[in-house]
Amino acid sequence: MALTPKTAVLARNAALDAFVTHVGASAVIRWYDGTQPTDADTAIGAQVLIVTLACSATMAPASSAGTLTLNAITGANAVATGNPTTWGSILTSAFTRKLDFSIGASGANLNLNSVTVGSGAACAMSAATITMAA
Amino acid sequence: MKAYLFRHQHKGIDPTRVFLQPPTDAQMASMNAHADSVHGAGWGMIVETDIVSDGTIPVFEIEQSGSGIPGELSLGVPMMTFGALGTVTNPE
């Protein structure tokens, strides 16, 4: 039999808001190269940090309709170059990874106009949302 | 007969919050707000289950499959998705 759990929108909102609380103030988003780890609790190995972007002090306002829309993210210049950036993560202010995601030119969680990041390249994120499935 | 139980992230299933019909959004919000205030902010959800003939509620016999832990509700779908757009401006 198919698995068909469905959560109420208020429950989804509560889960998303709890995630914001869990990540805490002044979260950051980092982009890396290499292979995305199995999950956000798996330590990084040889992957290289490309850039660190600062979220707003409060990462996001209260969620609505099961979607969390992040507040402004401050752009930054790349600190490393070489391989294409392939995955990223939302981290606490103490740099503990909480939500890993894919990066690509299309069809990824974070879609960039170019995954090739040159030395000193300006990196930015114009929009970001987290959605809970109904 | 079905029963609907309120489960909070930190409280777990609350035996005092059992319904014979799915609770309304207003009831859900009220229960979640109360559980948040007592147990700390967290998500809330409704668990649907069957009442067997002797009136007990087999909460931990929710049908599930795959590699989920018995007794846990296996969602079967990704719960959280992330979507974003960004730009890289390389030096000339």
Backbone of each chain as ProteinMPNN parsed JSONL, in Angstrom:
{"seq_chain_A": "MALTPKTAVLARNAALDAFVTHVGASAVIRWYDGTQPTDADTAIGAQVLIVTLACSATMAPASSAGTLTLNAITGANAVATGNPTTWGSILTSAFTRKLDFSIGASGANLNLNSVTVGSGAACAMSAATITMAA", "coords_chain_A": {"N_chain_A": [[0.852, -1.204, 0.0], [0.446, 2.218, -0.724], [2.345, 4.866, 0.794], [0.913, 7.453, 2.417], [1.019, 9.867, 4.058], [-0.228, 12.997, 5.165], [0.365, 16.277, 6.076], [-0.958, 18.926, 8.102], [-1.187, 22.383, 7.188], [-0.494, 24.162, 9.196], [1.051, 22.581, 10.803], [3.191, 22.089, 9.116], [4.21, 24.664, 8.858], [5.008, 25.077, 11.514], [7.064, 23.215, 11.76], [8.948, 24.231, 9.951], [9.475, 26.733, 11.093], [10.578, 25.883, 13.456], [12.936, 24.857, 12.48], [14.299, 27.192, 11.75], [14.67, 28.308, 14.262], [16.288, 26.332, 15.32], [18.616, 26.493, 13.746], [19.456, 29.031, 14.428], [20.631, 32.418, 15.246], [22.187, 34.618, 12.854], [23.012, 32.862, 10.784], [24.891, 31.117, 8.222], [25.6, 30.547, 4.717], [27.277, 28.188, 2.85], [29.277, 27.37, 0.018], [30.587, 24.567, -1.673], [33.081, 22.485, -3.312], [33.42, 19.286, -4.994], [32.159, 16.081, -3.797], [28.898, 15.864, -2.498], [28.341, 15.288, 0.928], [26.998, 12.31, 2.588], [24.949, 12.997, 4.379], [23.876, 15.832, 6.383], [25.118, 15.485, 8.758], [27.412, 14.186, 8.316], [30.876, 14.384, 8.292], [32.895, 16.768, 6.529], [35.207, 15.92, 3.966], [37.603, 15.957, 1.711], [36.517, 18.048, 0.376], [36.404, 21.376, -0.879], [36.029, 24.576, 0.501], [34.3, 27.111, -1.084], [33.001, 29.632, -0.894], [31.632, 31.844, 1.603], [28.527, 32.926, 2.527], [26.608, 35.386, 4.162], [23.698, 35.001, 6.04], [20.77, 36.956, 6.935], [20.55, 38.403, 10.236], [18.309, 37.346, 11.519], [17.328, 34.492, 10.102], [15.011, 33.952, 8.613], [11.631, 35.128, 8.269], [8.536, 34.21, 9.966], [7.202, 31.188, 8.7], [4.965, 30.575, 5.923], [2.106, 29.091, 4.537], [3.411, 26.656, 4.38], [5.918, 27.237, 3.466], [9.133, 28.629, 3.736], [10.66, 31.682, 3.448], [13.746, 32.931, 2.89], [15.367, 35.698, 4.491], [17.271, 38.561, 3.293], [20.371, 37.691, 1.763], [23.76, 38.143, 2.16], [26.102, 38.894, -0.281], [29.387, 37.618, -1.272], [32.943, 37.429, -1.865], [34.629, 34.839, -3.604], [36.705, 32.495, -1.929], [38.244, 30.456, -2.726], [39.182, 28.654, -5.634], [38.89, 26.629, -8.574], [37.822, 23.579, -8.912], [34.432, 23.075, -10.108], [31.697, 24.499, -8.24], [29.57, 22.449, -6.367], [27.86, 21.686, -4.344], [26.171, 22.839, -1.362], [25.56, 24.353, 1.872], [23.453, 25.18, 4.65], [24.458, 26.708, 7.551], [25.077, 26.97, 11.102], [25.954, 29.911, 13.044], [28.279, 29.136, 14.175], [29.32, 27.509, 12.334], [28.292, 24.887, 11.972], [26.969, 22.398, 10.017], [23.616, 22.264, 8.792], [21.67, 21.949, 6.829], [22.131, 20.478, 3.905], [22.577, 20.929, 0.36], [22.13, 20.662, -3.21], [24.108, 22.12, -5.862], [23.96, 23.591, -9.009], [23.807, 24.225, -12.588], [21.253, 24.053, -13.523], [18.183, 22.562, -12.472], [18.993, 21.949, -9.921], [19.16, 22.325, -6.306], [20.157, 24.849, -5.613], [20.453, 27.032, -8.127], [22.795, 28.286, -10.344], [24.118, 30.9, -12.454], [26.584, 30.322, -13.342], [28.638, 27.665, -12.547], [31.268, 27.624, -12.391], [33.713, 29.086, -10.596], [35.676, 31.756, -10.492], [38.862, 33.109, -9.401], [38.419, 35.313, -6.771], [35.832, 35.849, -7.508], [32.582, 37.347, -7.472], [30.046, 36.256, -5.468], [26.625, 35.469, -5.08], [23.31, 35.193, -3.708], [20.085, 35.376, -4.75], [17.537, 34.618, -4.042], [15.871, 32.41, -1.835], [14.218, 29.567, -0.677], [12.62, 27.367, 1.642], [10.746, 24.508, 1.657], [8.114, 22.577, 3.007], [6.862, 19.435, 2.249], [3.435, 18.713, 1.587]], "CA_chain_A": [[0.0, 0.0, 0.0], [1.221, 3.466, -0.782], [2.464, 5.65, 2.026], [0.27, 8.707, 2.031], [0.78, 10.82, 5.146], [-0.399, 14.4, 4.772], [0.404, 17.124, 7.266], [-1.69, 20.186, 8.034], [-0.297, 23.499, 6.858], [0.042, 24.75, 10.422], [2.118, 21.686, 11.261], [4.358, 22.33, 8.255], [4.773, 25.956, 9.268], [5.681, 24.9, 12.807], [8.314, 22.492, 11.525], [9.893, 25.147, 9.315], [9.876, 27.745, 12.076], [11.471, 25.199, 14.397], [14.239, 24.752, 11.826], [14.945, 28.509, 11.873], [15.103, 28.409, 15.659], [17.383, 25.374, 15.513], [19.829, 27.02, 13.113], [19.864, 30.147, 15.274], [20.89, 33.736, 14.661], [23.387, 34.876, 12.042], [23.412, 31.662, 10.045], [25.638, 31.366, 6.982], [25.472, 29.561, 3.644], [28.582, 27.942, 2.244], [29.336, 26.581, -1.206], [31.769, 23.716, -1.699], [33.247, 21.649, -4.495], [33.5, 17.869, -4.662], [30.954, 15.269, -3.613], [28.081, 16.206, -1.332], [28.344, 14.202, 1.921], [25.795, 11.494, 2.698], [23.941, 13.832, 5.042], [24.444, 17.028, 6.998], [25.869, 15.089, 9.95], [28.653, 13.537, 7.883], [31.949, 15.382, 8.232], [33.489, 17.075, 5.235], [36.529, 15.348, 3.76], [38.513, 16.74, 0.878], [35.806, 19.117, -0.312], [37.004, 22.693, -0.652], [35.103, 25.687, 0.69], [34.418, 28.107, -2.148], [32.606, 30.959, -0.435], [30.714, 31.888, 2.737], [27.567, 34.017, 2.418], [25.956, 35.618, 5.457], [22.248, 35.219, 6.104], [20.381, 38.015, 7.844], [20.639, 37.981, 11.635], [17.198, 36.391, 11.58], [17.429, 33.868, 8.774], [13.759, 34.036, 7.865], [10.436, 35.399, 9.072], [7.679, 33.04, 10.154], [6.817, 30.569, 7.44], [3.568, 30.735, 5.511], [1.671, 28.112, 3.533], [4.38, 25.577, 4.281], [7.149, 27.695, 2.814], [9.969, 29.586, 4.451], [11.405, 32.516, 2.505], [14.871, 33.493, 3.63], [15.665, 37.117, 4.377], [18.382, 38.871, 2.386], [21.65, 36.988, 1.942], [24.823, 39.061, 1.745], [27.068, 38.302, -1.198], [30.788, 37.627, -0.837], [33.897, 37.008, -2.881], [35.125, 33.476, -3.441], [38.003, 32.369, -1.254], [38.987, 29.379, -3.383], [38.722, 28.368, -6.99], [39.418, 25.382, -9.115], [36.738, 22.745, -9.383], [33.11, 23.716, -10.031], [30.967, 24.332, -6.985], [28.596, 21.386, -6.617], [26.898, 21.548, -3.256], [26.285, 23.873, -0.35], [24.928, 24.022, 3.143], [23.09, 26.211, 5.623], [25.184, 26.387, 8.778], [24.926, 27.881, 12.226], [27.006, 30.929, 13.102], [29.507, 28.443, 14.587], [29.689, 26.695, 11.163], [27.802, 23.514, 12.023], [26.052, 22.207, 8.894], [22.264, 21.866, 9.186], [20.877, 21.549, 5.66], [22.951, 20.421, 2.694], [21.784, 20.987, -0.873], [22.921, 20.573, -4.437], [24.322, 23.336, -6.654], [24.184, 23.297, -10.415], [23.364, 25.255, -13.525], [19.795, 23.913, -13.603], [17.676, 21.342, -11.861], [19.6, 21.732, -8.606], [18.501, 23.115, -5.267], [20.618, 26.213, -5.877], [20.831, 27.142, -9.535], [23.68, 29.421, -10.596], [24.377, 31.187, -13.863], [27.858, 29.673, -13.648], [29.175, 26.926, -11.404], [32.706, 27.883, -12.4], [33.949, 30.247, -9.732], [37.048, 32.21, -10.664], [39.497, 33.746, -8.245], [37.835, 36.598, -6.39], [34.499, 36.028, -8.098], [31.517, 37.803, -6.58], [29.01, 35.228, -5.363], [25.419, 36.027, -4.466], [22.063, 34.421, -3.789], [19.011, 36.367, -4.861], [16.294, 34.12, -3.46], [15.993, 31.063, -1.274], [13.045, 29.119, 0.067], [12.571, 25.989, 2.133], [9.329, 24.101, 1.613], [7.747, 21.268, 3.545], [5.849, 18.762, 1.446], [2.137, 18.603, 2.267]], "C_chain_A": [[0.883, 1.248, 0.0], [1.264, 4.141, 0.579], [1.953, 7.045, 1.725], [0.026, 9.64, 3.21], [0.661, 12.237, 4.595], [-0.442, 15.244, 6.041], [-0.367, 18.413, 7.028], [-0.72, 21.34, 7.822], [0.288, 24.117, 8.118], [1.158, 23.881, 10.998], [3.373, 21.905, 10.429], [5.03, 23.648, 8.619], [5.561, 25.812, 10.567], [7.016, 24.205, 12.637], [9.37, 23.412, 10.916], [10.382, 26.205, 10.306], [10.814, 27.135, 13.115], [12.864, 25.057, 13.799], [14.999, 26.077, 11.935], [15.474, 28.687, 13.287], [16.315, 27.516, 15.901], [18.687, 25.901, 14.92], [20.358, 28.216, 13.903], [20.184, 31.412, 14.504], [22.169, 33.729, 13.828], [23.931, 33.611, 11.37], [24.201, 32.067, 8.798], [25.312, 30.263, 5.975], [26.839, 29.42, 2.986], [28.43, 27.097, 0.983], [30.653, 25.8, -1.19], [31.919, 23.077, -3.08], [33.211, 20.188, -4.063], [32.143, 17.213, -4.473], [30.201, 15.692, -2.354], [28.095, 15.034, -0.352], [26.988, 13.487, 1.979], [24.657, 12.273, 3.345], [24.654, 14.965, 5.77], [25.205, 16.725, 8.289], [27.184, 14.397, 9.607], [29.729, 14.593, 7.664], [32.449, 15.568, 6.804], [34.87, 16.442, 5.152], [37.41, 16.292, 2.974], [37.817, 17.902, 0.171], [36.374, 20.482, 0.091], [35.901, 23.742, -0.522], [35.36, 26.749, -0.375], [34.114, 29.505, -1.623], [31.659, 30.81, 0.755], [29.843, 33.131, 2.601], [26.835, 34.153, 3.748], [24.449, 35.776, 5.28], [21.98, 36.442, 6.981], [20.434, 37.479, 9.273], [19.515, 37.011, 11.968], [17.076, 35.779, 10.195], [16.177, 34.049, 7.949], [12.632, 34.451, 8.801], [9.616, 34.124, 9.218], [7.243, 32.489, 8.798], [5.325, 30.758, 7.178], [3.261, 29.709, 4.431], [2.712, 27.02, 3.318], [5.679, 25.959, 3.615], [7.833, 28.765, 3.656], [10.749, 30.371, 3.404], [12.506, 33.232, 3.254], [14.969, 35.003, 3.419], [16.924, 37.304, 3.523], [19.656, 38.131, 2.78], [22.745, 37.886, 1.364], [25.842, 38.333, 0.87], [28.489, 38.408, -0.671], [31.659, 37.182, -1.993], [34.424, 35.61, -2.567], [36.497, 33.487, -2.777], [38.839, 31.257, -1.869], [38.403, 29.153, -4.76], [39.297, 27.051, -7.448], [38.291, 24.561, -9.679], [35.416, 23.501, -9.306], [32.501, 23.533, -8.646], [29.785, 23.406, -7.243], [27.563, 21.209, -5.516], [27.144, 22.639, -2.222], [25.564, 23.456, 0.909], [24.513, 25.294, 3.862], [23.71, 25.8, 6.947], [24.818, 27.37, 9.881], [26.042, 28.921, 12.177], [28.337, 30.32, 13.549], [29.942, 27.431, 13.523], [29.4, 25.201, 11.341], [26.75, 23.354, 10.94], [24.705, 21.694, 9.362], [21.406, 21.427, 8.002], [21.774, 21.617, 4.433], [22.051, 20.424, 1.457], [22.721, 20.953, -2.073], [23.04, 21.947, -5.093], [24.592, 22.915, -8.087], [23.73, 24.447, -11.283], [21.852, 25.215, -13.711], [19.398, 22.612, -12.926], [18.284, 21.018, -10.516], [18.805, 22.512, -7.56], [18.877, 24.594, -5.397], [21.125, 26.254, -7.308], [21.614, 28.429, -9.763], [23.81, 29.658, -12.096], [25.687, 30.558, -14.308], [28.334, 28.935, -12.405], [30.694, 27.018, -11.37], [32.96, 29.177, -11.646], [35.418, 30.623, -9.845], [37.577, 32.88, -9.414], [38.89, 35.117, -7.986], [36.456, 36.847, -6.942], [33.495, 36.488, -7.047], [30.38, 36.791, -6.613], [27.814, 35.788, -4.616], [24.274, 35.038, -4.588], [20.913, 35.418, -3.729], [17.711, 35.909, -4.24], [16.534, 32.718, -2.924], [14.744, 30.751, -0.471], [13.253, 27.685, 0.539], [11.096, 25.627, 2.247], [9.159, 22.727, 2.23], [6.67, 20.674, 2.659], [4.563, 18.599, 2.244], [1.922, 17.178, 2.745]], "O_chain_A": [[1.927, 1.297, 0.65], [0.353, 4.007, 1.396], [2.502, 7.741, 0.87], [-1.08, 10.162, 3.35], [1.374, 12.615, 3.666], [-1.2, 14.951, 6.966], [-0.426, 18.925, 5.91], [0.437, 21.27, 8.235], [1.439, 24.552, 8.117], [2.098, 24.391, 11.608], [4.484, 21.909, 10.959], [6.256, 23.739, 8.682], [6.654, 26.364, 10.701], [7.994, 24.562, 13.294], [10.536, 23.382, 11.31], [11.57, 26.528, 10.343], [11.734, 27.798, 13.594], [13.861, 25.126, 14.517], [16.204, 26.083, 12.184], [16.593, 29.161, 13.485], [17.251, 27.9, 16.603], [19.747, 25.765, 15.532], [21.57, 28.392, 14.03], [20.033, 31.477, 13.284], [23.091, 32.95, 14.065], [25.131, 33.335, 11.388], [24.171, 33.225, 8.381], [24.817, 29.195, 6.335], [27.471, 30.409, 2.615], [27.565, 26.225, 0.901], [31.688, 26.304, -0.753], [31.005, 23.122, -3.904], [32.993, 19.893, -2.888], [31.119, 17.722, -4.928], [30.791, 15.856, -1.286], [27.88, 13.894, -0.763], [25.978, 13.991, 1.487], [23.518, 12.2, 2.885], [25.883, 15.042, 5.771], [25.859, 17.605, 8.848], [27.97, 14.063, 10.493], [29.52, 15.57, 6.945], [32.426, 14.644, 5.99], [35.615, 16.422, 6.132], [37.9, 17.293, 3.495], [38.461, 18.66, -0.555], [36.765, 20.703, 1.237], [34.968, 23.789, -1.323], [36.484, 27.223, -0.544], [34.866, 30.448, -1.871], [30.976, 29.797, 0.901], [30.35, 34.253, 2.564], [26.486, 33.157, 4.381], [23.987, 36.582, 4.473], [22.873, 36.905, 7.69], [20.371, 36.271, 9.499], [19.735, 35.987, 12.614], [16.757, 36.471, 9.228], [16.245, 34.271, 6.74], [12.676, 34.157, 9.996], [9.965, 33.084, 8.659], [6.954, 33.246, 7.87], [4.543, 31.055, 8.081], [4.062, 29.488, 3.522], [2.874, 26.519, 2.205], [6.462, 25.088, 3.237], [7.198, 29.667, 4.202], [11.427, 29.78, 2.563], [12.243, 34.042, 4.143], [14.698, 35.518, 2.334], [17.551, 36.337, 3.092], [19.97, 37.97, 3.96], [22.658, 38.33, 0.219], [26.37, 37.287, 1.247], [28.771, 39.176, 0.249], [31.172, 36.627, -2.978], [34.635, 35.255, -1.407], [37.328, 34.361, -3.027], [40.025, 31.132, -1.561], [37.231, 29.446, -4.998], [40.11, 26.442, -6.753], [37.841, 24.806, -10.798], [35.286, 24.454, -8.537], [32.757, 22.538, -7.968], [29.075, 23.568, -8.236], [26.5, 20.635, -5.75], [28.196, 23.279, -2.213], [25.027, 22.353, 1.003], [25.134, 26.345, 3.707], [23.513, 24.677, 7.411], [24.315, 28.462, 9.619], [26.961, 28.82, 11.365], [29.396, 30.909, 13.332], [30.816, 26.599, 13.768], [30.183, 24.358, 10.905], [25.753, 24.076, 10.928], [24.63, 20.808, 10.214], [20.502, 20.608, 8.168], [22.131, 22.705, 3.98], [20.906, 19.975, 1.509], [23.926, 21.182, -1.962], [22.19, 22.818, -4.907], [25.364, 21.989, -8.338], [23.325, 25.501, -10.791], [21.237, 26.236, -14.022], [20.195, 21.679, -12.828], [18.106, 19.908, -10.016], [17.892, 23.266, -7.896], [18.022, 25.474, -5.302], [22.104, 25.593, -7.653], [21.157, 29.519, -9.419], [23.637, 28.744, -12.901], [25.887, 30.29, -15.493], [28.422, 29.523, -11.327], [31.33, 26.545, -10.428], [32.468, 30.238, -12.031], [36.294, 29.907, -9.359], [36.825, 33.179, -8.486], [38.854, 35.972, -8.872], [35.954, 37.968, -6.852], [33.552, 36.075, -5.889], [29.822, 36.508, -7.673], [27.975, 36.504, -3.627], [24.272, 34.164, -5.455], [20.789, 36.195, -2.783], [16.855, 36.74, -3.936], [17.304, 31.942, -3.492], [14.275, 31.572, 0.316], [13.968, 26.902, -0.086], [10.306, 26.351, 2.854], [9.965, 21.825, 2.001], [5.677, 21.334, 2.352], [4.608, 18.369, 3.453], [0.888, 16.876, 3.342]]}, "seq_chain_B": "MKAYLFRHQHKGIDPTRVFLQPPTDAQMASMNAHADSVHGAGWGMIVETDIVSDGTIPVFEIEQSGSGIPGELSLGVPMMTFGALGTVTNPE", "coords_chain_B": {"N_chain_B": [[-12.914, 1.762, 13.058], [-11.575, 5.016, 13.051], [-8.995, 6.858, 14.738], [-7.592, 9.959, 15.763], [-4.608, 11.326, 16.62], [-2.789, 13.708, 18.461], [0.503, 14.693, 17.938], [3.466, 15.98, 19.216], [6.621, 17.549, 18.565], [8.375, 17.59, 20.773], [6.893, 16.641, 22.911], [5.8, 14.256, 22.085], [3.349, 11.7, 21.365], [0.261, 12.761, 22.561], [-1.737, 11.532, 24.983], [-4.013, 12.716, 25.873], [-5.117, 14.061, 23.852], [-6.986, 13.028, 21.773], [-8.924, 12.298, 18.983], [-11.994, 11.632, 17.249], [-12.573, 12.539, 14.823], [-10.73, 14.205, 12.242], [-8.868, 16.854, 13.625], [-9.646, 20.365, 13.503], [-7.978, 23.078, 11.741], [-7.832, 25.213, 13.51], [-8.084, 23.961, 15.993], [-5.78, 22.436, 15.858], [-3.816, 24.434, 15.815], [-4.198, 25.522, 18.327], [-3.586, 23.354, 20.025], [-0.932, 22.959, 19.315], [0.233, 25.376, 20.043], [-0.131, 25.277, 22.786], [1.402, 22.989, 23.45], [3.886, 23.896, 22.588], [4.323, 25.918, 24.453], [4.594, 24.505, 26.795], [6.464, 22.489, 26.349], [8.434, 23.484, 24.727], [9.273, 25.113, 21.658], [8.226, 23.511, 18.723], [7.487, 21.171, 16.04], [4.152, 20.076, 15.195], [1.904, 17.363, 14.648], [-0.658, 15.312, 13.153], [-1.557, 12.04, 13.865], [-2.965, 9.357, 12.293], [-4.882, 6.562, 13.188], [-6.078, 3.201, 13.879], [-8.876, 2.157, 15.842], [-9.178, -0.643, 17.752], [-11.27, -3.584, 18.419], [-11.526, -3.855, 21.189], [-11.382, -1.359, 22.13], [-8.928, -0.232, 22.58], [-6.114, 1.65, 21.381], [-4.018, 1.063, 18.846], [-1.393, 2.567, 18.675], [1.239, 2.225, 17.922], [1.23, 0.612, 15.753], [1.082, 1.523, 13.238], [0.711, 1.299, 9.814], [3.506, 0.628, 7.861], [6.339, 0.635, 5.71], [9.369, -0.466, 4.099], [12.568, 0.678, 5.214], [12.08, 1.884, 7.576], [11.927, 2.588, 11.119], [10.25, 0.297, 13.138], [7.116, 1.259, 14.388], [7.522, 3.886, 14.054], [6.35, 6.579, 12.081], [6.517, 6.219, 8.728], [7.38, 8.382, 6.278], [7.807, 8.388, 3.521], [8.129, 10.243, 1.538], [10.214, 12.988, 0.545], [10.541, 15.371, 3.073], [11.428, 17.989, 3.349], [12.321, 20.572, 1.198], [14.653, 22.509, -0.7], [15.062, 25.511, -2.394], [16.722, 27.725, -4.539], [18.212, 30.675, -6.018], [21.134, 31.947, -7.567], [24.054, 33.936, -8.292], [27.154, 34.091, -10.03], [29.784, 36.177, -10.463], [32.352, 36.398, -12.394], [35.717, 37.678, -12.465], [36.831, 39.92, -15.052]], "CA_chain_B": [[-13.05, 3.178, 13.423], [-10.3, 5.722, 13.085], [-8.731, 7.852, 15.775], [-6.601, 10.943, 15.34], [-3.857, 11.678, 17.822], [-1.868, 14.83, 18.292], [1.887, 14.396, 18.299], [4.33, 17.166, 19.205], [8.037, 17.199, 18.408], [9.051, 17.369, 22.056], [5.999, 15.942, 23.83], [5.401, 12.95, 21.564], [1.893, 11.57, 21.266], [-0.398, 13.211, 23.78], [-2.914, 10.677, 25.161], [-5.201, 13.506, 26.213], [-5.566, 14.749, 22.634], [-7.436, 11.984, 20.857], [-10.136, 12.733, 18.302], [-12.623, 10.662, 16.352], [-12.561, 13.197, 13.525], [-9.516, 15.022, 12.137], [-9.051, 18.164, 14.234], [-9.614, 21.502, 12.596], [-6.734, 23.853, 11.798], [-7.85, 26.021, 14.729], [-7.749, 23.057, 17.098], [-4.37, 22.077, 15.685], [-3.012, 25.581, 16.226], [-4.323, 25.651, 19.774], [-2.823, 22.279, 20.665], [0.499, 23.166, 19.084], [0.662, 26.511, 20.854], [-0.048, 24.806, 24.175], [2.562, 22.101, 23.574], [5.082, 24.744, 22.474], [4.523, 26.674, 25.691], [4.948, 23.589, 27.881], [7.585, 21.599, 26.028], [9.386, 24.127, 23.838], [8.78, 25.243, 20.289], [8.5, 22.367, 17.865], [6.396, 20.898, 15.118], [3.059, 19.217, 15.638], [1.284, 16.654, 13.539], [-1.747, 14.417, 13.515], [-1.335, 10.644, 13.506], [-4.223, 8.624, 12.13], [-4.714, 5.152, 13.515], [-7.323, 2.453, 14.019], [-9.288, 1.686, 17.159], [-9.554, -2.059, 17.611], [-12.571, -3.896, 18.996], [-11.612, -3.711, 22.645], [-11.339, 0.054, 22.46], [-7.58, 0.292, 22.692], [-5.635, 2.319, 20.174], [-2.672, 0.539, 18.554], [-0.657, 3.706, 18.132], [2.525, 1.833, 17.364], [1.033, -0.361, 14.692], [0.807, 2.243, 12.007], [1.266, 0.567, 8.682], [4.673, 1.257, 7.265], [7.147, -0.317, 4.977], [10.708, 0.019, 3.847], [13.554, 0.488, 6.264], [11.744, 2.711, 8.734], [11.949, 1.93, 12.422], [8.884, -0.085, 13.503], [6.51, 2.153, 15.357], [7.647, 5.249, 13.578], [5.581, 6.852, 10.871], [7.398, 6.365, 7.582], [6.737, 9.393, 5.442], [7.835, 7.923, 2.15], [8.414, 11.34, 0.618], [11.082, 13.983, 1.172], [9.713, 16.341, 3.782], [11.897, 19.368, 3.244], [13.038, 20.854, -0.032], [15.312, 23.809, -0.704], [15.169, 26.056, -3.728], [17.371, 29.033, -4.486], [18.874, 31.183, -7.214], [22.318, 32.729, -7.242], [24.887, 34.371, -9.409], [28.62, 34.159, -9.882], [30.328, 37.176, -11.386], [33.803, 36.187, -12.444], [36.483, 38.849, -12.931], [37.096, 39.951, -16.496]], "C_chain_B": [[-11.662, 3.801, 13.531], [-10.209, 6.616, 14.328], [-7.6, 8.751, 15.287], [-5.922, 11.479, 16.588], [-2.897, 12.816, 17.519], [-0.489, 14.424, 18.788], [2.705, 15.67, 18.182], [5.79, 16.731, 19.192], [8.68, 16.845, 19.74], [8.196, 16.576, 23.045], [5.766, 14.494, 23.391], [3.893, 12.896, 21.453], [1.258, 11.891, 22.608], [-1.678, 12.394, 23.968], [-4.172, 11.447, 25.532], [-5.751, 14.23, 24.993], [-5.915, 13.713, 21.563], [-8.792, 12.382, 20.282], [-10.698, 11.587, 17.456], [-12.807, 11.242, 14.958], [-11.251, 13.978, 13.435], [-9.754, 16.391, 12.769], [-8.98, 19.28, 13.199], [-8.27, 22.207, 12.697], [-6.669, 24.681, 13.076], [-7.51, 25.159, 15.949], [-6.277, 22.678, 17.059], [-3.474, 23.203, 16.186], [-3.031, 25.727, 17.741], [-3.495, 24.586, 20.493], [-1.332, 22.503, 20.511], [1.033, 24.308, 19.935], [0.816, 26.092, 22.313], [1.185, 23.928, 24.374], [3.861, 22.891, 23.473], [5.382, 25.413, 23.806], [5.007, 25.77, 26.824], [6.27, 22.869, 27.6], [8.648, 22.243, 25.146], [8.892, 24.099, 22.411], [9.178, 24.036, 19.448], [7.316, 22.122, 16.957], [5.33, 20.033, 15.785], [2.462, 18.519, 14.434], [0.164, 15.772, 14.069], [-1.42, 13.016, 13.006], [-2.695, 9.959, 13.43], [-3.988, 7.156, 12.439], [-6.081, 4.499, 13.665], [-7.607, 2.146, 15.488], [-9.749, 0.247, 16.986], [-10.764, -2.357, 18.497], [-12.646, -3.72, 20.502], [-11.449, -2.262, 23.084], [-9.946, 0.608, 22.641], [-7.14, 0.864, 21.352], [-4.211, 1.855, 19.893], [-1.806, 1.595, 17.894], [0.604, 3.257, 17.41], [2.381, 0.694, 16.36], [0.596, 0.331, 13.404], [1.482, 1.529, 10.853], [2.439, 1.327, 8.094], [5.474, 0.184, 6.573], [8.525, 0.273, 4.76], [11.579, -0.18, 5.068], [13.264, 1.325, 7.496], [11.763, 1.911, 10.023], [10.521, 1.547, 12.778], [8.331, 0.831, 14.585], [6.638, 3.611, 14.968], [6.854, 5.412, 12.288], [6.553, 7.08, 9.713], [6.735, 7.298, 6.579], [6.772, 9.031, 3.971], [8.107, 8.996, 1.122], [9.384, 12.283, 1.306], [10.232, 15.051, 1.854], [10.131, 17.775, 3.511], [12.652, 19.547, 1.944], [13.572, 22.28, 0.018], [15.421, 24.267, -2.144], [15.768, 27.45, -3.68], [17.972, 29.38, -5.841], [20.07, 32.003, -6.786], [23.081, 33.096, -8.489], [26.353, 34.325, -9.034], [29.102, 35.149, -10.934], [31.841, 37.041, -11.362], [34.501, 37.444, -12.947], [36.717, 38.757, -14.438], [38.435, 39.306, -16.793]], "O_chain_B": [[-10.717, 3.192, 14.032], [-11.217, 7.059, 14.878], [-6.76, 8.334, 14.491], [-6.568, 12.012, 17.49], [-2.279, 12.868, 16.455], [-0.327, 13.893, 19.887], [2.646, 16.361, 17.165], [6.148, 15.686, 19.736], [9.454, 15.891, 19.818], [8.736, 15.908, 23.926], [5.559, 13.613, 24.225], [3.23, 13.934, 21.448], [1.659, 11.368, 23.648], [-2.617, 12.547, 23.186], [-5.272, 10.895, 25.509], [-6.751, 14.94, 25.095], [-5.2, 13.561, 20.572], [-9.699, 12.76, 21.023], [-9.968, 10.7, 17.013], [-13.156, 10.524, 14.021], [-10.712, 14.376, 14.467], [-10.763, 17.029, 12.469], [-8.336, 19.147, 12.159], [-7.507, 21.964, 13.632], [-5.599, 24.842, 13.664], [-6.748, 25.573, 16.822], [-5.612, 22.609, 18.092], [-2.496, 22.961, 16.894], [-2.007, 26.018, 18.36], [-2.788, 24.886, 21.454], [-0.557, 22.273, 21.439], [2.135, 24.232, 20.479], [1.762, 26.494, 22.991], [1.924, 24.097, 25.343], [4.826, 22.601, 24.18], [6.533, 25.474, 24.24], [5.741, 26.212, 27.708], [7.085, 22.668, 28.501], [9.662, 21.613, 24.846], [8.181, 23.181, 22.001], [10.33, 23.603, 19.467], [6.276, 22.77, 17.077], [5.574, 19.362, 16.788], [2.515, 19.039, 13.319], [0.057, 15.522, 15.269], [-1.049, 12.84, 11.846], [-3.472, 9.983, 14.384], [-2.998, 6.576, 11.996], [-7.112, 5.168, 13.587], [-6.69, 1.905, 16.274], [-10.616, -0.039, 16.16], [-11.228, -1.489, 19.236], [-13.723, -3.463, 21.04], [-11.386, -1.976, 24.279], [-9.79, 1.813, 22.839], [-7.742, 0.58, 20.317], [-3.29, 2.215, 20.626], [-1.523, 1.524, 16.699], [0.991, 3.846, 16.4], [3.309, -0.088, 16.152], [-0.159, -0.219, 12.602], [2.667, 1.199, 10.909], [2.358, 2.533, 7.86], [5.307, -1.01, 6.819], [8.807, 1.39, 5.194], [11.357, -1.095, 5.862], [14.12, 1.459, 8.37], [11.627, 0.688, 10.005], [9.64, 2.406, 12.724], [9.005, 1.132, 15.57], [5.934, 4.468, 15.502], [6.717, 4.47, 11.507], [7.325, 8.038, 9.73], [5.641, 7.014, 6.091], [5.832, 9.35, 3.242], [8.297, 8.689, -0.055], [9.382, 12.374, 2.533], [9.295, 15.574, 1.25], [9.29, 18.672, 3.45], [13.536, 18.751, 1.625], [13.013, 23.144, 0.694], [15.827, 23.499, -3.016], [15.359, 28.27, -2.859], [18.206, 28.515, -6.686], [20.03, 32.679, -5.758], [22.789, 32.626, -9.588], [26.73, 34.498, -7.875], [28.861, 34.981, -12.13], [32.515, 37.504, -10.442], [33.947, 38.187, -13.757], [36.79, 37.67, -15.012], [38.842, 39.233, -17.953]]}, "name": "protein", "num_of_chains": 2, "seq": "MALTPKTAVLARNAALDAFVTHVGASAVIRWYDGTQPTDADTAIGAQVLIVTLACSATMAPASSAGTLTLNAITGANAVATGNPTTWGSILTSAFTRKLDFSIGASGANLNLNSVTVGSGAACAMSAATITMAAMKAYLFRHQHKGIDPTRVFLQPPTDAQMASMNAHADSVHGAGWGMIVETDIVSDGTIPVFEIEQSGSGIPGELSLGVPMMTFGALGTVTNPE"}
